[in-house]
Amino acid sequence: MRIKVNRRLTSFMGALFIWLLGHTWRIEWRGIEHLKTARTVSGQTVFALWHGRLFVLSYTHRKRNIQVLASEHEDGDLMGKTIEWLGFGHLKGSTTRGGARALRSLTEVLRRGLDVGLTVDGPRGPRGVVQQGAVEVARMSSSTIIPLSCTAKPRKLFRSWDRFQLPLPFARVIVAYAEPIEVPPDASREEREAIRLKLEECLHDLTQKLDIELGFKGEDIWPHEDS
């Protein structure tokens, strides 16, 4: 019982930290028209983002009832409980471990008309390499994929596998969508791989463009930059 209480308190404090810090940011948006286009193609959307840019987006996309997949291990469970306080849905599982079950759960959610958020290089990397899960879920549910990224200045970049980005108080934050990506229901394996590579390139380009706009080199998410 004490463990559950402590975990609930920890998750609440984490959500409160995100909420308080986010309220100090100066947030700018790019590519809203792409999200509107995605809505006309399919009412529900798969938001595809890098694991390292999750912090900002957990604030900017709160209270939208977006369903997020979090792994069942201890860290993932804590993350899931934290984002629940911010108005996200929390699905347990991983597209890499026990992937079939997770894909079915995500597909069911999308077919009900809800959106899904996926860290496409998570939960453990390699950084900047899109896993196949987002493409498969979009294909199975007839949903569009919308690439989503962000940048911030000033910020702290941690030396973790994902180069996790933490904007500092009163940071300038830019959130951007790229053009939606459709996955035909009858796409072959080769076609799905081509779409995966397209999504990967799109997210790299989008993140790099945003970082360069704020004066960064734009190389922090590339796999060969691992430390």
FIPASE-925445 format. One line per 2 residues: number of its first residue (from 1); their letters; for each residue x, y, z of N, C-alpha, C. Coordinates in pm, whole numbers. Example, Ala and Ser with C-alpha at 12.3 -4.5 7.8 and 13.67 -1.06 7.14 Angstrom:
BEGIN
1 = AS = 1319,-569,780,1230,-450,780,1320,-330,780; 1285,-225,708,1367,-106,714,1290,3,787;
END
This chain:
BEGIN
1 = MR = 83,-120,0,0,0,0,87,126,0; 195,125,85,282,242,90,349,268,-44;
3 = IK = 388,160,-114,452,177,-245,356,244,-343; 229,201,-341,130,259,-432,107,407,-400;
5 = VN = 99,438,-271,79,578,-231,198,663,-273; 320,611,-249,440,685,-287,448,706,-437;
7 = RR = 410,603,-513,415,615,-659,312,717,-708; 195,715,-647,92,811,-685,136,953,-651;
9 = LT = 197,972,-536,245,1104,-498,358,1149,-589; 449,1057,-621,561,1091,-710,511,1131,-848;
11 = SF = 415,1056,-901,361,1089,-1034,290,1223,-1033; 217,1251,-923,148,1380,-913,249,1495,-909;
13 = MG = 355,1479,-832,456,1584,-823,527,1603,-957; 547,1493,-1030,607,1505,-1162,518,1582,-1258;
15 = AL = 389,1552,-1256,294,1623,-1341,285,1771,-1302; 288,1797,-1172,283,1936,-1126,406,2013,-1172;
17 = FI = 522,1947,-1169,646,2011,-1216,635,2047,-1364; 585,1954,-1445,568,1980,-1588,472,2096,-1610;
19 = WL = 361,2096,-1537,259,2201,-1552,313,2337,-1512; 382,2345,-1399,435,2473,-1352,543,2525,-1445;
21 = LG = 636,2437,-1486,742,2479,-1576,686,2522,-1711; 592,2443,-1763,532,2475,-1892,462,2609,-1895;
23 = HT = 404,2649,-1783,334,2777,-1777,428,2897,-1789; 558,2874,-1775,653,2985,-1790,704,2998,-1933;
25 = WR = 682,2898,-2017,738,2900,-2152,665,2996,-2244; 735,3043,-2344,676,3120,-2454,665,3026,-2574;
27 = IE = 545,2978,-2599,525,2868,-2696,480,2923,-2832; 547,2878,-2937,511,2911,-3074,476,2782,-3147;
29 = WR = 386,2794,-3243,339,2675,-3316,372,2690,-3464; 405,2577,-3525,431,2571,-3669,350,2455,-3729;
31 = GI = 302,2475,-3849,240,2367,-3926,104,2321,-3876; 29,2409,-3812,-105,2371,-3766,-191,2323,-3883;
33 = EH = -166,2379,-4001,-244,2339,-4119,-225,2191,-4151; -110,2135,-4118,-86,1992,-4144,-173,1905,-4053;
35 = LK = -191,1948,-3930,-280,1874,-3841,-424,1881,-3890; -464,1996,-3938,-600,2011,-3993,-620,1921,-4115;
37 = TA = -517,1912,-4198,-524,1824,-4314,-538,1679,-4271; -461,1639,-4171,-468,1502,-4120,-608,1469,-4071;
39 = RT = -674,1565,-4009,-809,1543,-3958,-909,1519,-4070; -885,1579,-4186,-977,1559,-4298,-958,1423,-4363;
41 = VS = -838,1368,-4351,-809,1237,-4410,-863,1126,-4322; -835,1135,-4193,-889,1040,-4096,-911,1115,-3966;
43 = GQ = -1024,1098,-3904,-1054,1173,-3783,-953,1152,-3673; -897,1033,-3663,-800,1002,-3559,-659,1004,-3617;
45 = TV = -561,1031,-3531,-425,1054,-3577,-324,984,-3487; -217,936,-3550,-102,883,-3476,4,992,-3471;
47 = FA = 24,1052,-3354,130,1151,-3337,263,1078,-3319; 358,1106,-3407,488,1039,-3405,595,1138,-3362;
49 = LW = 670,1105,-3257,767,1197,-3202,889,1122,-3149; 999,1194,-3132,1118,1137,-3073,1104,1128,-2922;
51 = HG = 1159,1024,-2863,1154,1004,-2719,1216,1122,-2644; 1323,1175,-2697,1394,1283,-2629,1321,1416,-2628;
53 = RL = 1216,1429,-2707,1140,1555,-2712,1004,1541,-2644; 990,1438,-2564,861,1406,-2502,819,1509,-2397;
55 = FV = 913,1567,-2325,878,1652,-2212,792,1770,-2254; 836,1845,-2353,759,1960,-2401,620,1920,-2445;
57 = LS = 613,1811,-2522,487,1771,-2582,389,1717,-2479; 441,1666,-2367,351,1623,-2260,279,1742,-2198;
59 = YT = 337,1860,-2212,271,1982,-2164,181,2042,-2272; 235,2058,-2392,160,2128,-2497,38,2049,-2546;
61 = HR = 40,1917,-2529,-71,1835,-2578,-151,1772,-2464; -144,1831,-2347,-221,1783,-2233,-370,1808,-2253;
63 = KR = -451,1736,-2181,-596,1751,-2178,-661,1729,-2314; -597,1652,-2401,-656,1620,-2530,-698,1473,-2538;
65 = NI = -683,1403,-2428,-720,1261,-2420,-644,1177,-2523; -522,1216,-2552,-436,1137,-2640,-390,1013,-2564;
67 = QV = -398,899,-2626,-359,774,-2563,-211,748,-2589; -135,726,-2482,9,709,-2493,47,570,-2444;
69 = LA = 136,506,-2518,184,373,-2481,305,387,-2390; 298,324,-2273,409,325,-2179,443,182,-2140;
71 = SE = 570,152,-2133,612,16,-2103,568,-26,-1963; 566,-156,-1940,513,-209,-1815,617,-215,-1704;
73 = HE = 744,-185,-1736,844,-187,-1629,825,-64,-1539; 900,-58,-1432,875,41,-1326,881,185,-1377;
75 = DG = 982,218,-1456,996,354,-1507,880,391,-1598; 843,297,-1685,734,322,-1777,602,340,-1706;
77 = DL = 579,261,-1602,455,272,-1525,447,407,-1456; 559,455,-1402,561,585,-1337,534,696,-1439;
79 = MG = 595,685,-1557,570,783,-1661,423,784,-1700; 364,665,-1714,224,656,-1749,133,721,-1648;
81 = KT = 160,698,-1521,79,759,-1415,97,911,-1413; 217,957,-1444,244,1101,-1446,162,1170,-1554;
83 = IE = 164,1114,-1674,92,1181,-1783,-60,1168,-1768; -106,1069,-1692,-249,1061,-1665,-297,1186,-1592;
85 = WL = -214,1237,-1501,-249,1360,-1430,-263,1478,-1527; -195,1470,-1641,-199,1579,-1739,-308,1560,-1844;
87 = GF = -388,1456,-1828,-502,1438,-1918,-477,1346,-2035; -374,1263,-2027,-348,1163,-2130,-407,1029,-2087;
89 = GH = -440,946,-2185,-472,808,-2157,-344,727,-2153; -342,621,-2075,-220,543,-2054,-247,398,-2090;
91 = LK = -183,351,-2196,-191,211,-2236,-59,144,-2200; -65,29,-2138,55,-42,-2099,102,-135,-2211;
93 = GS = 231,-134,-2235,286,-223,-2337,398,-158,-2413; 451,-229,-2510,560,-181,-2593,545,-239,-2732;
95 = TT = 576,-157,-2832,568,-207,-2970,687,-295,-3005; 786,-303,-2914,902,-388,-2939,900,-513,-2852;
97 = RG = 842,-505,-2733,830,-620,-2644,682,-650,-2624; 641,-771,-2661,498,-800,-2658,424,-714,-2758;
99 = GA = 492,-691,-2872,444,-593,-2969,306,-620,-3024; 271,-745,-3049,143,-776,-3111,27,-730,-3023;
101 = RA = 37,-752,-2894,-69,-710,-2803,-80,-558,-2799; 35,-490,-2795,34,-344,-2793,-26,-288,-2921;
103 = LR = 7,-346,-3034,-47,-300,-3161,-198,-316,-3165; -248,-428,-3113,-394,-449,-3110,-462,-345,-3021;
105 = SL = -402,-315,-2907,-461,-216,-2815,-464,-78,-2880; -355,-40,-2945,-350,90,-3010,-450,98,-3125;
107 = TE = -459,-9,-3202,-552,-12,-3315,-696,3,-3267; -729,-65,-3159,-864,-56,-3104,-897,87,-3060;
109 = VL = -800,151,-2995,-819,289,-2950,-843,382,-3069; -762,368,-3173,-777,452,-3292,-909,430,-3362;
111 = RR = -953,306,-3368,-1081,276,-3432,-1198,336,-3356; -1178,365,-3227,-1281,432,-3148,-1279,582,-3169;
113 = GL = -1186,631,-3252,-1182,773,-3284,-1091,855,-3196; -1008,790,-3113,-915,861,-3027,-777,869,-3092;
115 = DV = -700,970,-3053,-564,985,-3104,-466,905,-3019; -352,875,-3079,-246,801,-3013,-115,878,-3027;
117 = GL = -35,879,-2923,98,938,-2929,203,830,-2913; 300,824,-3005,404,720,-3001,543,783,-3010;
119 = TV = 629,745,-2915,771,781,-2925,835,676,-3014; 858,713,-3138,886,613,-3241,1026,554,-3234;
121 = DG = 1116,613,-3154,1247,550,-3133,1259,493,-2992; 1148,487,-2920,1150,433,-2784,1109,287,-2783;
123 = PR = 1111,226,-2663,1144,292,-2535,1293,299,-2503; 1377,227,-2577,1519,225,-2542,1611,253,-2659;
125 = GP = 1558,303,-2771,1643,337,-2882,1661,222,-2981; 1754,239,-3076,1852,347,-3083,1789,482,-3118;
127 = RG = 1852,588,-3069,1799,722,-3088,1792,756,-3237; 1681,820,-3274,1668,867,-3410,1638,761,-3513;
129 = VV = 1606,640,-3469,1570,531,-3561,1423,496,-3536; 1340,519,-3635,1197,493,-3622,1171,343,-3623;
131 = QQ = 1100,295,-3522,1056,156,-3519,931,141,-3608; 894,20,-3637,787,-5,-3734,648,14,-3674;
133 = GA = 638,26,-3541,508,27,-3475,411,131,-3526; 454,255,-3544,364,362,-3587,305,332,-3724;
135 = VE = 387,280,-3814,340,248,-3948,237,135,-3944; 263,33,-3863,171,-80,-3855,37,-38,-3793;
137 = VA = 43,42,-3688,-80,87,-3623,-163,172,-3718; -97,262,-3791,-170,346,-3886,-233,262,-3997;
139 = RM = -161,162,-4044,-214,76,-4150,-335,-3,-4100; -324,-61,-3981,-430,-147,-3929,-556,-70,-3890;
141 = SS = -541,58,-3859,-656,138,-3813,-703,241,-3914; -639,245,-4033,-672,345,-4136,-659,487,-4081;
143 = ST = -551,510,-4008,-524,641,-3950,-406,707,-4021; -397,838,-4010,-282,909,-4063,-176,925,-3954;
145 = II = -52,935,-3998,58,966,-3908,92,1113,-3923; 105,1184,-3811,146,1324,-3816,279,1337,-3741;
147 = PL = 389,1365,-3814,518,1386,-3747,513,1512,-3661; 567,1503,-3541,557,1611,-3442,691,1626,-3371;
149 = SC = 740,1749,-3359,865,1770,-3288,864,1908,-3222; 974,1938,-3153,981,2064,-3079,1127,2097,-3051;
151 = TA = 1150,2220,-3010,1281,2263,-2963,1260,2372,-2860; 1367,2408,-2789,1355,2508,-2684,1489,2573,-2658;
153 = KP = 1484,2698,-2614,1606,2771,-2578,1574,2873,-2472; 1645,2873,-2360,1753,2782,-2320,1698,2645,-2278;
155 = RK = 1785,2546,-2282,1745,2410,-2250,1863,2333,-2193; 1831,2223,-2131,1931,2127,-2086,1913,2000,-2167;
157 = LF = 2022,1953,-2231,2020,1826,-2301,2097,1724,-2217; 2028,1623,-2171,2091,1522,-2086,2174,1426,-2172;
159 = RS = 2273,1365,-2111,2358,1269,-2182,2301,1128,-2170; 2171,1119,-2187,2102,990,-2188,2098,939,-2331;
161 = WD = 2051,815,-2349,2052,757,-2483,1969,840,-2580; 1864,908,-2531,1774,983,-2619,1806,1132,-2626;
163 = RF = 1915,1176,-2555,1949,1318,-2549,1825,1398,-2506; 1772,1361,-2391,1646,1417,-2342,1655,1568,-2325;
165 = QL = 1555,1638,-2379,1553,1784,-2378,1464,1835,-2264; 1521,1921,-2179,1446,1985,-2071,1457,2136,-2087;
167 = PL = 1351,2201,-2133,1354,2347,-2143,1364,2410,-2004; 1439,2517,-1994,1452,2589,-1868,1334,2686,-1851;
169 = PF = 1315,2737,-1731,1206,2832,-1710,1213,2951,-1805; 1098,2991,-1856,1081,3106,-1944,1149,3086,-2080;
171 = AR = 1170,2960,-2117,1232,2931,-2246,1138,2966,-2361; 1199,2992,-2474,1124,3000,-2600,1109,2859,-2651;
173 = VI = 987,2817,-2676,958,2680,-2719,884,2684,-2852; 930,2603,-2946,862,2591,-3076,813,2447,-3092;
175 = VA = 686,2433,-3124,624,2303,-3150,578,2301,-3295; 609,2194,-3367,579,2192,-3510,527,2056,-3556;
177 = YA = 432,2062,-3651,383,1945,-3722,437,1946,-3864; 463,1828,-3918,497,1814,-4060,377,1757,-4135;
179 = EP = 391,1743,-4265,280,1694,-4347,242,1552,-4304; 112,1524,-4300,68,1390,-4259,112,1283,-4357;
181 = IE = 130,1164,-4306,173,1049,-4386,64,943,-4382; 22,898,-4499,-82,794,-4508,-18,658,-4532;
183 = VP = -80,557,-4476,-33,419,-4494,-148,337,-4552; -141,296,-4679,-249,217,-4739,-272,88,-4661;
185 = PD = -398,48,-4641,-426,-76,-4567,-362,-200,-4629; -344,-197,-4761,-288,-313,-4830,-140,-294,-4865;
187 = AS = -72,-204,-4794,69,-177,-4822,152,-303,-4801; 239,-331,-4896,327,-447,-4884,437,-420,-4782;
189 = RE = 513,-524,-4751,624,-508,-4656,724,-405,-4706; 753,-409,-4835,848,-314,-4892,793,-172,-4885;
191 = ER = 664,-157,-4912,603,-24,-4906,601,29,-4763; 576,-59,-4667,575,-17,-4526,713,26,-4481;
193 = EA = 815,-43,-4528,952,-5,-4495,986,132,-4555; 940,156,-4676,964,286,-4740,895,398,-4662;
195 = IR = 776,370,-4612,704,470,-4532,775,494,-4400; 826,387,-4339,902,402,-4214,1023,493,-4235;
197 = LK = 1095,471,-4343,1212,553,-4373,1171,698,-4402; 1057,715,-4467,1007,849,-4494,975,922,-4364;
199 = LE = 912,853,-4271,881,912,-4141,1008,948,-4066; 1105,859,-4070,1233,883,-4002,1302,1007,-4059;
201 = EC = 1307,1016,-4189,1371,1131,-4253,1295,1259,-4221; 1163,1250,-4220,1079,1367,-4193,1103,1420,-4051;
203 = LH = 1108,1329,-3953,1130,1371,-3815,1271,1427,-3795; 1369,1367,-3861,1505,1422,-3855,1507,1565,-3911;
205 = DL = 1449,1582,-4029,1451,1712,-4095,1375,1816,-4013; 1260,1778,-3960,1178,1872,-3883,1252,1915,-3757;
207 = TQ = 1308,1819,-3684,1377,1852,-3559,1502,1935,-3585; 1575,1898,-3689,1695,1973,-3723,1661,2116,-3762;
209 = KL = 1557,2133,-3840,1515,2267,-3882,1479,2353,-3762; 1405,2295,-3665,1367,2370,-3546,1489,2407,-3463;
211 = DI = 1580,2313,-3444,1700,2341,-3366,1783,2452,-3430; 1799,2445,-3561,1877,2546,-3632,1812,2683,-3618;
213 = EL = 1679,2687,-3619,1608,2815,-3605,1643,2884,-3473; 1670,2805,-3369,1705,2865,-3240,1855,2871,-3217;
215 = GF = 1932,2844,-3323,2076,2863,-3313,2155,2741,-3273; 2091,2623,-3267,2163,2500,-3236,2215,2437,-3366;
217 = KG = 2305,2342,-3352,2361,2276,-3469,2263,2180,-3534; 2164,2135,-3458,2062,2048,-3515,2107,1906,-3534;
219 = ED = 2202,1860,-3452,2256,1725,-3470,2230,1634,-3350; 2157,1683,-3251,2147,1610,-3126,2066,1482,-3134;
221 = IW = 1981,1467,-3235,1898,1346,-3240,1954,1241,-3335; 2064,1269,-3401,2116,1173,-3498,2181,1055,-3429;
223 = PH = 2157,933,-3478,2211,813,-3412,2363,815,-3395; 2437,868,-3493,2582,863,-3484,2637,960,-3380;
225 = ED = 2549,1040,-3317,2594,1133,-3215,2586,1071,-3076; 2553,944,-3064,2543,881,-2933,2670,897,-2854;
227 = S = 2653,915,-2722,2770,927,-2635,2757,830,-2521;
END
